[in-house]
Amino acid sequence: MAGAAATRGAVTGTATRPRPRAVLPALCVTQITGWGILYYAFPVLNPHITAGTGWPPTATTAAFSAALLVSALAGIPVGRAVDRHGPRAVMTAGSATGAAAVLAMAWAPGLPAFTAAWLLAGAAMAATFYQPAFAALTRWWGPDRLRALTILTLAGGLASTAFAPLTAALAAHHTWRTTYTLLALLLAAVTLPAHALALRAPWPPPAAAPGGHHQAAPDTRTVTRSRPFLLLATALTLSGFALSAGVITLVPLLTERGVTATTAAWALGLGGAGQTLGRLLYSPLARRTGVTARTVLLLLAGAVTTAAVGLVPGPVLLLIVAAVAAGLIRGNVTLLRATAVTDRWGTAHYGHRSAVLAAPVTIAGALAPAAATALASFLGGYPRLFALLAALSALAALLALAGTPSPARRSGGADTGNPARRRR
């Protein structure tokens, strides 16, 4: 047992550095709090904001979407900084920036200042949301990272459950400005000390190649400009757009078919429950499939469930089952994206490479609300939109077939298990 532990430590670069126990619970708490305040509070407060200020809803929503675009672009230098120096300074600074941004939103005198505050919040998202947390767990947990990533994403899934009702309760008794002020103070009180104190462990070197010897890895530019990386990024972007657009337009699709707004909301909520279940199922799937087969299977399943939601006319119970199935696939795809880089190119430069991979996916998610609504109008209804989204997911699956590099082109540091299984 001791010899096996030493071997694993040599492979992961953590042989003399025990895994920091406080990291995972701290990141779970900060992901719930950060997502809850910087992301999920806005849909709850936006009607109060527009009613209280007279600002157009399209303008306030555009400010929020702009924050997501900033987070996608800022994530690339953030990932590079985490690779070099570890997550502590980056995520602590991101916490301070996020609290300042929410305070700036709360007391913005006009729409330009409100928009500027959201742009600042976008930088905070890049420094505190999943990507830097994934990089931290990938480096510290080594071959056991999938379990840690699963736990983290399960916790992150509770953000809306916890903070949508909390925000609504605060808004029922306070103005939106006071509500955002209180949330900013909560964000600072929870995430600043958690990131500053729990992420103090020494930052281990990148993983060695299997067998315990270090092997030079291609630089990030070489990897991110390679054909497999570009095809994989395109596939995940198409899939991400389709899945995001499907969530956003589920309620209007169902109400268009005569389903009550309450039942449609239940279908959306149960789809979120399916997403949580999907994250629990990813680890067994990863043990039984290779990286290419797993990617293609999940993207094809996304196409099938999207088509089912859009094209099955009823009854209502069947539509709800289809919505839950679609949520299950979304949950799996979250972890598929988190492990896409390490499964193909190893853990070296994970923060930078994964940020480059995630950037177009995040941009697609930011554009999905407006684009999906416009496409539904252009195509003549939501069922046709869902047919198009299913076709995009199917195209993504085809692109993913070529999105895995050959074994000879893998970087050093790939510690994903049986090489024969990775390609299968």
Salt bridges, closest charged atoms under 4 A:
ASP144 OD2 - ARG8 NH1 2.81
ASP144 OD2 - ARG19 NH2 3.08
ASP343 OD2 - ARG294 NH2 2.95
ASP415 OD1 - ARG145 NH2 3.08
